[in-house]
Amino acid sequence: MNWSKSEMLYERARAVMPGGVSSAFRARQRPVPLFITRGSGARLYDVDGNEYLDYALGHGPLILGHCHPAVVDAVREQLDRGSTFGCQHALEAQVAEKMLGVLPWAERVLFSNTGTEAVQVALRLARAATGRSIVIKFEGDYHGWMDSILVGYRHNRPIREASNSREMLATGGQAESVLQSVRVLPWNDTEAMRRCFEEIGDEIAAVITEPMQCNVASIIPEPGFLQSIRTTTKAYGALLIFDEVITGFRLAPGGGTEYFGVAPDLAVFGKALAGGYPLSAVAGPATITQLVESRRVLHAGTFNGNPIAMAAALATLDILLKPNRDVYARLHCLGQRLWTGLRCLSYQGTPVVIQGAPTCFHMLLTEKPIRNYGDFAAYETTRNDLWAEAALRQGIFQMADGRWYVSLAHTEEDVALTLEKARRAMDSLSGGGKL
């Protein structure tokens, strides 16, 4: 494939934008960050005329694929009515009602624009509801880029006990004061969590976690782990917050809560919620969200409940949650076929490990599954980087960290073609690539 136009546009962008990208994660793409002209269904098209089967899906939001007609029509209709009002409109309550219909543990919904914003709302609610300040999170989990929670994300030395050391900071310019209010724990370690609560349980406002560690090789919780968090938080009067920005409306209609069978006190949603438009939400019981209604907790934002994003969300949820449509059964079937086919690949004796859930999983070139952050930190990414570029040259677009998503736009024929292209990509590495 030729990427000369993407290379030219990248150099132009670098002259006026730091690194030439609007999000640091995009800079990882090789051989060059792609410049896209359009998306359609399960495919992307770049400025050089290359076509890709898309399994990155905008980093997760496009669960219906690109430009689903129902979403496009809903957005176009709303555009004729107005883009933002600074007032209420009917779509907000309609979307909230749709969400609560599949979240039986929740009673109210608060809307924001990004996952990062919604996480901040959830943390603020938890601290106000409990009168405590410390939040527990798990190493590797990403809960947005705000100073207040961007800790224990990509540190070099895996931890064995609760930590708030300086190495937990994730970026230059981050206020060290955040370490006073956050403790980082190892994932899937019930005993470490128990010891932490025994030490400072009366200071802990909440535990926040992804139901599945989508940002750390899609590590699933060990049997009983999520339930142990639920039991411990209740025993100490702390809240459990699920960050469902990725898993929400992707793993199941009720997200990770339904998929793993454990209900939180608060949950944060984003990505798939609006099918590609910027919208996030916090769902929870009225006893907690009333703190916003009583104005004890501030929840504000010019673009909160934006009607264009809400129109997209309502159209997306109408499709995902329509009774008897078997949307999730189809998504899981497609994902399982892709999962099974990719797992049959290998490179010079190095197996392919697939882990996660059928609709969101990681493909890793390694001898054994990644079960914790220690495995993840030790994982040599060179193999995956070469594989991702080889797959791109065959027309497979995936996330740089090895993550794959499937959408309702993918077909069985797409999966078959993808597996054929994947075999060719692996053969090209076997014939001359150095892993």
N, C-alpha and C positions, 0 to 999 in steps of 0.2 A: 504494500500500500504506500501511497505517496501522501505526505502531510506538509507539503511546502507552504500552503496557505495558512495552516494552523501555526507553523513555525514563524511565518511573517507576522501574523497577528499577535502571537505571543511576545515577540520582540517589541512590537509597537506598544503592547500593554505594559511591558516591563519598564518602558520609558516614563510612564505616568502613574503606575500602580506598584506598590511594593511587592516584588516577586511576580508581578504580572497576573495575579489571581485575586479573587474576592474572598476566598476562604482557603486557609493554609493547606487543608487536606488535598485540594485539587492539584497542588504543585507536585504531588508524588507521582502523577501519571507519567508513564514513559511510553514512547520516546519523547513525547511533548504533550503538554496539556491540550486536549482537543478543544477546538472551537466549533460549536454545533449550530447548524442553521435551522433544523426542525426535528421534531419527533412525531412518530405516527404509530399508534398501536404499541407493538413490542420492539419497534426499531428507531434508531437514531441515525441522523445524516449530518455529516460534518461539512465544513466549507470546501474541502477537497473533493466532495462527491462520494466519499466512502460511506457505506451502509453497515450498521452494526445491529446485531441482536442484543437488546439492552437488558442486562440483569442488574444494573446499578439503580435504575429507575429513580433518578434524581436524588440518590442516597436514601431511597426508601418511600417517599410519598406517593409515587405513581402506582398504586395498587390496582388501578383500572387500566394502566397503560397510558400512553401519550394521547392527548386530544380525544378522550372518550366523548362521543357525540352528545351524550346527555349532560356532561359537565360543561362542554363548550356552549351548548344551547342555553344552559342556566346562567352561565357567566355573561354571555352576549345579551341575554334578556335583561340582566341586572345592569349592565353597562348603559343601556338606554334609559334606565331609571335614575342612575347616579352611582358614583364610586364611593363616596363617604358622606355622612351627614352630621356626625357629632351628636346624634340622637338615636333613640331606640328604633328598631324595625322588627317586623314579624318573624323574619328568618331566624333571629337569635333563639327565641323560645322554641321554634320548630326543630332546630338542630339539637338543642338541649333535650327536648323530649325524645328525639330519636336515640340519643346517647343513653339516657336514663332507662330506656326500654330494654337495653341489654346489659345494664350495670345495676342489678337489683340491690346492691349494697349501698348505692349512692342516692342522694335526693336532690342535689343542686349542682349546677355547673357554672364555673367562671371562665370567661374567654380572654385569651391574650393572642399574641401573634406568633411567637416562637417558643420552642421547647425551653430555651434558657429562661425566658420571662416567666413561663408558667411554673417552672421549678422554684423560682424566687417567691412566687405567690404561695406555693405549698409550704415552703420553709417558714415563711412569715406567719402563715396560719398556725403551723405547728408550734412555733415558739409562743405565739399569743395564747393559744388554747391551753398550753401546759404551764406557762410562766417560767419555762426553762430555756437555756441557751444553746446547749451542745447538740450537734447533729452527728449521727454515725453514718458513714458511707463505706463502701467496699473498694479495695484497690482495683484499679482498672476501669471501674464504672465512670462513664462520662455523663454528667448532668448539666452540661452547658458551660459556657466559657467565663461566667462571672467569677470574680475573685473569691466570693463567699463559699463556693463549692468546688472550684477547680483545683482539687488537691488529690494526691494519691492516684494520679491518672497514668503517668508514664515514668514512674521512678525506676531506678536501676536495680535496687536491691529489694526483693520481695520481703514482706513483713510476716511475722509470726504472731504478733500481739498488736493491740491497739496502738496507733502511732499518731503523733502530731509533730513530728520532727521536721526540720527545715527541708529535708529532701522530699517531703510530701508536696511542696510547692511545685507548680507545673509550668510557670512562665516567669520570665523577667518582668519586673515592674509590679509584681503581685504583692499586695500588702501582707506582711507576715502576721498581722493581727488575726487573720482568718484562722490560724492554727490554734487560737484560744477557743474557738467555737466549733471545731470539727475534729472528729477522730476517725482515722482510717483503719479498717479491719480487713483481715484476709477473708476472701469469699469461700463459702462452703465450710467454714470452720465454726461450728456451733459452740465449741468450748471456749474459743477466743472471745466470742460474743458474750458468753455467760460471764467470763471473768471481768470483762469490761463493765458490764452492768452491775456486777457485784461491787466494783470499785466506785463507779460514779453514776449509778443508775438514777439517783434522785436529781441529777443535773441534765439528763438526756431528754431532749424534747421529741426527737424522732429518729428513726432509722429510715434512710432512703436507699433504695436499691432498684436495679433493673430486675424484673422477674427472671430473665435470662440474660446473661452477660453478652449482649450483642456486640459490644465494643471490645470484648476480649475473646475473640475466636468463638463467639456464640456458645459459651459454656453454660450448660443447663444446670439448675440447682440439683444437688444430691437429694435423694429421697428424704423428706422430712425437714430439709434446711429452711425453706420458706415458712413452713409451719412453726419451726422453732423460733424464728424471728417474731412471728405473729404472737405466739404464746408469751415470749419474753417481754415484748413491748407492752402487752396488756398487763402483765404482772407488775411492771414498774410504772405504769401510767404514762408511757410514751406512745407516740403515734407511729404507725407504719405507713410510709409513702412509697408507692410503686411508681417508678419512672417508666411509663408506658409510651414514651414518645416513639419508640421503634415498634414495640410489641403490640401496642393498642390498635385494634381493628385490623391486625395482620395475622396474629397467631390464631385468633378466633373472634367471633363477634364481640365477646366480652374481654378480649385481649388476654394478657398473661394471667389475669385473675381467673378467668374461665379455664384457660389451658392448663394451669397448674393447680387450680382448686383452692387457692388461698386469697381471701379478700383483705385489702388494705383499709386504712382509714381515709387516705387521700390517694388519688392517682392523677398523674400528669399525662396528657395526650398531645399528639402532634402528627407530623408526617402524613400517614395514610388517612387521617381524619378528613382532610379537605381535598384529597386526590391531586395534590400538586400545588395548591395555593397556601399561602402563609396563614396558618391558624393553629392555635394551641388551646388547651383547656385543662382546668383542674376540676375533678369531680370528687364529691364527698358528701357526708351527711349534713343535714341542716344545722345540727348542733355545733358544728365547726364553722361552716360557711356563714352562719349568722353573724360572725365577727366582722365580716365585711358589711353586711346589712346594717349592723348597729354602728358602723364607722369606727370601730375599735381597730380595725385593720384596713389599711389603704390598699385599694386595688384600682389602678387607673391606667389610662393609655389612650392616646388619640385614635389609634387604629383598632382598638379592641372591638370585636364584633363587626369588623368591616363587612359590609353587605356583599361585596364581590366574593370574598373568601367564604362567607356563609352560604351564598348561593351554590358555590362549588361543593361545600361540605354536605348540604342537603341532598344534592344530586348524587354525590358519592355514597352517602349512607343509604339512600333509597335503593341503590343497586346492591350494596353489600348486605343489607339487612332485610331485603325483601323475603318474606316467608316462602318456603318451598322452592327457592331458587337454587339451593345447594351450592352457593358461591364458594364457601369455604371448603366443601368436599372437593370441588374441582381444583381449587388452588392447591390443596394438600396433595391431590393426585398428581398434578403436574410437577410440583416440587419434589415429590417422592421419586418420580421417574427420572428427573434430572439428577437428583441425589444419587440414585442407584447407578446410573450410567457413568457419572463422573467418578464414582468410587471404584469403578473397574479400571481406571487409568493408572499407570505407574510410569516411573522414569528410572531405568537402569536399576531396578530392584527397590526403588523408593516408592512406597505406596502413597495413595491419595487418601487422606482422612477427611471425611465429611462429618460435621457436627453442628448441632443446633436444632432447628425445627424445619420442616419441609418448605415453609414459605419464607424463611430467613435462615441461612446457614453459611458456614465458612468452609471453604475448600483449602486444605493445607497439605503441603508435601512434607510429610514427616513420618517417622517410624511409629509413633504412638499418639493417641489423642491428647489434646491440651486440656488438663483438668483443673488448673489453678493458675494464678498470676505468675508463680514461679516458672511453670512450664512455658507460659506466654513470653516472659522476659528472656528466657533462654532460647526461644525459637529463632532459628536462622532464617531470615526473610528473603535472602538472595534467591533461593529457589522459586519462591512465589512471585518475586518481582520479574524474573525471567519468564516464568509461565504466563503472567498477566500480559506481558508485552507480546509473547508468541500468540496468545489467544486473540489479542487485539488485531494482530496482523491477519488473523483468519476471520475477523469480523465479529468477535465476541467482546462485548463491553461489560466489564465487571468492576467492582470496587477494588481499589488498590490494596486494601487490607485482606483480600481474599473472600470478602462477603458477597453473597448472591441473594437477590430477591426475585420472586416470581410475581407476575401480575395476571389479572384476568384476561389481558390481551394476548398472552402467550398461548400457543396452541400445541397440540401433540406433535404436529409437524415441525413447529419451531424447536421443540425439545429434541426431536430426532436430528434435525439439522445442526443444532448446537453440539450434540454429542459427536456427530461426524466431524465438525470443525475442531472440536476439542481434541479428538484423536489425531487429526492432522497437525495441530499445534504441538502436541506432545511428541509426535514423530519428528517434527522439525527440530525440537530440542535434542532429542536422542541422536539425530543425525549430525549435529554440530554445536548444539548449545552446551554450555558448561554450567552445570548446577553444583 
